[in-house]
């Protein structure tokens, strides 16, 4: 008995939903200015704005719509892949620029430190007197060189990631072409 009632309920709901998908759709405003969209005709004193006639799509039209959607999705996927490759290349270029600047800065700091250290360490007495300053300056030069080395490693890694992303895109493109 319960099964019969549940089945009848589902059939009734299904019938009402199918009525919503077939027929006319009315857009109208009531006397208070409220907009209504219904599948039943509006009351006589309402202001009818629009009536749309719904027509069921044929199987061919549905297939065509699905094919268009699939084509759009494939194009978006391809564009996303190309975008990832472009971003990887951009990151690699930026990392390379940072590495060049870091190397340039490290060379300048190292050169300036060497001059400063030579000036402070010209005699045994000066070396003794300015020992901490000399150590500090040498450490500054080493830190700049370490930073430049790290920047070079980062640039190398970014370039490798860009190369791998581009190879992956080419492989996927060739695979898709073979499937078609």
Secondary structure, DSSP 4 states (H G I P E B T S, - for coil): -HHHHHHHHHHHHHHHHHHHHSEEEEEEE-TT--EEEESSPPPTTSEEEEEEEE-PPPHHHHHHHHHHHHHHHHHHHHHHHHHHHHHHHHHHHHHHHHHHHHHHHHHHHHHHHHHHHHHHTSSHHHHHHTHHHHHHHHHHHHHHHHHHHHHHHHHHHHHHHHHHHHHHHHHHHHHHHHH-
